[in-house]
């Protein structure tokens, strides 16, 4: 076996594994905090109590399920992020920022895929697809409540 020494805590562990003391996860968390504080665009939108409430409402409304993965790939994956269908930077009047109809819960992987598709495909087509997924989920909820 080949071993590696963690540069932070000096613990020895196998190559291909993460530090058993969690140094990698801690460093990643610190890096994310720094990015959010110094580099994130529209930080005023994401760093307030109103956003926290709307984000939690969106996740609860869709049962913490990644709607994108659920409909596109027919897989159930937990959602960890809430994506603005109409991007915050494009919403000049700031009317859709906290609108639940403009938000969709997604997994990290799905979020990266959506933004990659924004660059490759026509933006409006991807947004319409996301809105269609939300409508399909809502329609399924109506059927489920009626006992179908």
C-alpha positions as CSV (number, residue, x, y, z in Angstrom):
1,X,0.0,0.0,0.0
2,X,1.1,3.5,-0.7
3,X,0.4,6.1,2.0
4,X,0.1,9.9,1.9
5,X,0.6,12.5,4.7
6,X,-2.1,15.1,5.2
7,X,-0.5,18.5,4.8
8,X,-2.8,20.0,7.5
9,X,-2.8,17.5,10.3
10,X,0.1,15.3,9.3
11,X,-2.0,12.1,9.6
12,X,-0.9,9.2,7.3
13,X,-3.6,7.6,5.1
14,X,-3.9,5.6,1.9
15,X,-3.5,7.3,-1.5
16,X,-7.0,7.7,-3.1
17,X,-8.7,8.2,0.3
18,X,-9.4,11.4,2.1
19,X,-7.9,12.4,5.4
20,X,-9.6,10.4,8.2
21,X,-9.8,13.5,10.3
22,X,-11.9,15.3,7.7
23,X,-9.4,18.0,6.8
24,X,-10.4,18.0,3.1
25,X,-14.1,18.5,3.9
26,X,-13.2,21.3,6.3
27,X,-11.0,23.0,3.8
28,X,-13.7,22.8,1.1
29,X,-16.2,24.3,3.5
30,X,-13.9,27.2,4.4
31,X,-13.2,27.8,0.7
32,X,-17.0,27.9,0.0
33,X,-17.5,30.4,2.8
34,X,-14.7,32.6,1.4
35,X,-16.2,32.4,-2.1
36,X,-19.7,33.3,-0.8
37,X,-18.4,36.3,1.2
38,X,-16.0,37.8,-1.4
39,X,-16.7,36.5,-4.9
40,X,-20.4,35.6,-5.2
41,X,-22.5,37.7,-7.4
42,X,-25.8,39.0,-6.0
43,X,-24.7,38.2,-2.4
44,X,-27.4,40.5,-1.0
45,X,-30.0,38.1,-2.4
46,X,-28.6,35.0,-0.8
47,X,-27.5,36.4,2.5
48,X,-30.7,37.3,4.2
49,X,-33.5,35.6,6.2
50,X,-36.1,36.1,3.4
51,X,-34.0,33.9,1.1
52,X,-33.5,31.3,3.7
53,X,-37.3,31.1,4.3
54,X,-38.1,31.0,0.5
55,X,-35.4,28.4,-0.1
56,X,-36.7,26.1,2.6
57,X,-40.3,26.6,1.4
58,X,-39.2,25.6,-2.1
59,X,-37.4,22.5,-0.9
60,X,-40.4,21.5,1.3
61,X,-42.9,22.2,-1.5
62,X,-41.2,19.6,-3.7
63,X,-40.4,17.2,-0.9
64,X,-36.6,17.8,-1.1
65,X,-36.5,16.0,-4.5
66,X,-34.4,17.1,-7.4
67,X,-37.2,17.8,-9.9
68,X,-34.8,18.0,-12.9
69,X,-33.3,14.6,-12.3
70,X,-36.7,13.1,-11.4
71,X,-38.2,14.1,-14.8
72,X,-35.2,14.1,-17.1
73,X,-33.6,10.8,-15.9
74,X,-36.5,9.2,-14.0
75,X,-34.3,9.0,-10.8
76,X,-35.1,10.2,-7.3
77,X,-32.2,12.3,-6.0
78,X,-32.3,14.6,-3.0
79,X,-32.2,18.3,-3.7
80,X,-29.6,20.4,-2.0
81,X,-29.9,23.6,-4.0
82,X,-32.6,25.9,-5.2
83,X,-32.1,27.2,-8.8
84,X,-33.6,30.4,-10.2
85,X,-35.2,29.6,-13.6
86,X,-35.0,33.2,-14.7
87,X,-31.5,34.1,-13.4
88,X,-31.1,36.8,-10.8
89,X,-28.8,38.8,-13.0
90,X,-31.4,38.8,-15.9
91,X,-34.3,39.8,-13.6
92,X,-33.9,43.5,-13.9
93,X,-36.9,44.4,-11.8
94,X,-36.0,41.9,-9.1
95,X,-39.6,40.7,-9.1
96,X,-38.9,36.9,-9.5
97,X,-36.1,36.5,-7.0
98,X,-38.3,35.3,-4.2
99,X,-41.1,33.9,-6.4
100,X,-41.7,30.2,-5.8
101,X,-42.8,29.7,-9.4
102,X,-39.4,30.8,-10.5
103,X,-37.5,28.4,-8.3
104,X,-36.8,24.7,-8.8
105,X,-35.0,22.4,-6.3
106,X,-32.0,20.6,-7.8
107,X,-29.1,18.4,-6.8
108,X,-25.5,19.8,-7.2
109,X,-24.9,17.7,-10.2
110,X,-28.2,18.8,-11.9
111,X,-27.4,22.4,-11.1
112,X,-24.1,22.2,-12.9
113,X,-25.8,20.4,-15.8
114,X,-28.4,23.1,-16.1
115,X,-25.8,25.9,-16.2
116,X,-23.8,23.9,-18.8
117,X,-26.9,23.6,-20.9
118,X,-27.5,27.4,-20.6
119,X,-24.2,27.9,-22.4
120,X,-24.7,25.1,-25.0
121,X,-28.4,25.5,-25.8
122,X,-30.9,28.3,-26.2
123,X,-31.5,29.7,-22.8
124,X,-35.3,30.1,-23.2
125,X,-35.6,26.4,-24.3
126,X,-34.0,25.2,-21.1
127,X,-36.1,27.5,-19.0
128,X,-39.3,26.3,-20.6
129,X,-38.2,22.7,-20.0
130,X,-37.7,23.5,-16.3
131,X,-41.1,25.2,-16.0
132,X,-42.6,22.1,-17.7
133,X,-41.1,19.9,-15.0
134,X,-42.6,22.1,-12.3
135,X,-46.0,21.9,-13.9
136,X,-45.7,18.1,-14.3
137,X,-44.8,17.7,-10.6
138,X,-47.8,19.9,-9.6
139,X,-50.1,17.9,-11.8
140,X,-48.8,14.7,-10.2
141,X,-49.5,16.2,-6.8
142,X,-53.1,16.9,-7.8
143,X,-53.6,13.3,-9.0
144,X,-52.0,11.9,-5.8
145,X,-54.3,14.0,-3.6
146,X,-57.3,12.7,-5.5
147,X,-56.2,9.1,-4.9
148,X,-55.0,8.1,-8.3
